[in-house]
Amino acid sequence: MSRVAVVTGGASGMGEATCHELGRRGHRVAVLDLKGDAAQRVAEDLRADGVTALGVAADVSNRAAVEEAFAKVRTELGPVHILVTSAGLVDFAPFVEISPQSWQRLVDVNLTGTFHCCQVAVPDMLEAGWGRIVMISSSSAQRGSPGMAHYAASKGALLSLTRSLAREYGTAGITVNNIPPSGIETPMQHESQAAGFLPPNEQMAASIPVGHLGTGDDIAAAVGFLCSDEAGFITGQTLGVNGGSVM
């Protein structure tokens, strides 16, 4: 059955791969991203593959922008029944050097942005009696990350949000799950490596039991399953897609 899927942070990396996976599964896909041109590019690529798609520029930390974006999706594609929150921001700093502004910005994007999108999408799911929400967090939230306390904290809150929404809306036919990636090669990872915050791929791969980094497609495959009818008895769960680096 074709449903409308919104993917935030959908213009690159794991989000882009997820857009293609959901499109392959027959869904209509709204690509939400801070970079409007990039969102349009991904939407064009999807349409070239026969997918009904829409690119929308939106800052998820801005409630008015989120509401406007979802209104556009509803007008052009229909009510939203699948939401994947992949939009995120990363930063590196020793704990004592984290500024209040940097702390707030990560919370605004990673946590509050997810809150905005879920709260705006849930009414459509309630009306339909069916919904799928998948939040993309981080393994940093599971094991802690020195030099990234603000990032880990903002992502860790998503684990609690996932469980809370799963309990609140389980009887309404809405499942809510969480994927905390680790060792996934993405443009954001490359930027962090270029800045000297992360080691090269070979060093990262050496710490992963399967012996290599993952790709956005690995995350997308898990998202696709969690958003399917077959996954209707799975909710409130944290599914680590990480090559065994967190067990």
N, C-alpha and C positions, 0 to 999 in steps of 0.2 A: 504493500500500500504506500502510495506517495504521500509524504507529509512535508511540512515546511520546517526546515532546520536552520537555526541561526548559529553561526560559529564566530565568536569574537576572537580577535587576533588572527583572523582567517587569511590574511594576505601573505603569510610567510611561515616557514618551518612546520611545526606540528599542526598548526591551525590550517594552513594551506592543504597539507596532506589529508586532513580530516574533511575538508570541503570536498575534495575529490572522492574520498571514500563514501561519504554520504550521498554524493551525486551518483556514484556508481551503483548504489543501492536503490536508486530510483527516487530519491527525495529532491524537493525543490530547495535550493541552498541560498541563503543570504550570507554574504561575506562581509562581516563587520570589522573594520580596522581603523585605527587612528589615521593611517595613510590612505586617503581616499583613492589616489591613483593606483596604488598597489591592489586595493580591493577591487577596483574596476578591472584590472588586468586578470586577476584570478577568476572573476566572474566571466570575463570573455573567454578564458581558457575552458571553463566549465561549459559554457554555451557551445563552444566548438566541439565538445564531446557529446552534445545533445542534451545537456542538463539545463533545466530551467533555473536560472541563477540571477542574483542581484548583488551588486557591489554597493556598500553603504559606508560612508565616512562617519565615524563616531568615536568620541572620547568616552570610554566606559565610566570614567570617574565623574562625569558630568551627567546628573540625573535627567536634565531637560534634553540633552543630546541623545541619551539612551531612549527616552520616551519617543522622541521624534523619529529615531531610526526604526524602532519597532513599529511605529505607526505606518511608516513607509513600507516596511516588509508586509504588514497586514494588507495594505492597499494593493500592493503589486503581486504578492505571492499567496497571501491567505494567513489564517491564524497560525501562531507558532506552537508546534507540538514537540520540537526537539531543540534543546539548547546545549551548546558546548562552549564553556567559558575558558578559552585559551589565551585571551589577552593577558599580558603580564609584563612586569618591569623588574629588572634586576639591578643590584648595586652592590659594591664591595667597599667595606671600610671596617677598621677595627672598632669594636663596640664603643670605646670611649670617644671616638671621633665621629660617630654617627650624629648628624645634625638633626634637630627636631623637624626641619623642613624635609630632609631626605626620608626620615622615618615616616612622616605623614604622607609623602608622595607615594611610597610603596604601599602603604595601607590603603590609600585612596584608589589606586589602580588595581592591586591584586585582590584585596578583600572587598572594599566598598563597591568597586566596579562589578564584582561578581554578584554582590547583594542587589545592586540596581537591576542588573539584567535578569536575575532570577525573579525578583519581585514583579517586574514588568511582564515577564513571560508566563508566570504561573496561572493567571486568570484564564488565558486561552486553554491551558491544559486542563484546568478544572472544568471548564465548560465542555470540553471534549470527553472528559473521563479517561484521558490517556495522556501521558507525557513522559519524556525522558530528559533528564538533566545530567550532564557529565561535567564535573569541574576538574580542570587540570591544575594540580598543585605542584609539589616538588618533593623529591626524596630529602631535600634539606629540612623539610618539615618533620620528617620521621627520625632523622639521626642527628640533626643539628649541624650547623655549618659555621665554623670560626670565620670571622670577617664578613659574615653575611647574616648577622642576627636579625636585622630588620626585614630582610627578605624571607628568612626562615619563619619568623613570627607571622608575617602576613600570609604566607602560604599555609602555615600550620592551622590558622584559624579556619581555613577552608575545610579541613578534615572534620572539625566540629560542626560547621555549617552543613556539610553533607549529611551527617548523621541526624541532625535536628530536622532538616527538611524531609529526609526519608521517613522519619517517624511521623511527622505531621501530615504528610500527604500520601502515605502508603495506601490507605483505603480509598483514595481518589483515583487510583490507577496511575499514579506518577511515581517513577523510580528516580532516585538520586544517588549517583555514585561518583567516585573520585579516582583519578589516575595521577599518581605522583611519579613523573618520569625521572630517570637518571641515566646518564651516559648516552644521551640522544644528541646526534650531530645536528645542529641548527645554526642559522645565521647569528642568533644571539650568542651562542657558544663561541662561534668564530670571533665575534667582536670582543668577547671577554678574554679569549686567548691572545688576540692581537694586543690587547691592553696589558697583558702580563698577569691577569688574575687567575687564569686556568692553565694547567699544563698542556702540552701537545697531545694530539690524539693517541699516539702510541703509549704514552705514559698513563693516560686515562684508561685505555683499553686493558692495560696490564692488571688493573684493579677490579676488572669485571669478570666474574666466573666464566661467562661464555666466551671471553677473549676478544671481543670487538665491541665497537660502539653500535648503538641502534640508530634508526632513522625515523623520520616523521611518519613513514608508512607503518612502522611498528605500533606507534601510538594510535594512528588512525584505525588500524584493524581492531584494536581493543575497543575504541570508541564506537565503531560501527556495530560491534556485537552488543555492547551495553545499550545502544539505542534501538535495538531490534525488538520485535515481539517476543522472540525466543528468550530474551533476558528479563522477562517480566517478573520473575521470582527473585531477582537479584537487586537489592537496594541497600543503601547505607554502607556500601562496601568500599574498601580502598584496594584497588587493583594495581600492584606495582609492576610497571613495565620497565624493567631496569637491568635485564641480563643477569639477574641474581645478585646485584650489588647491594640490595637491601632485602633481607629475608625475615 
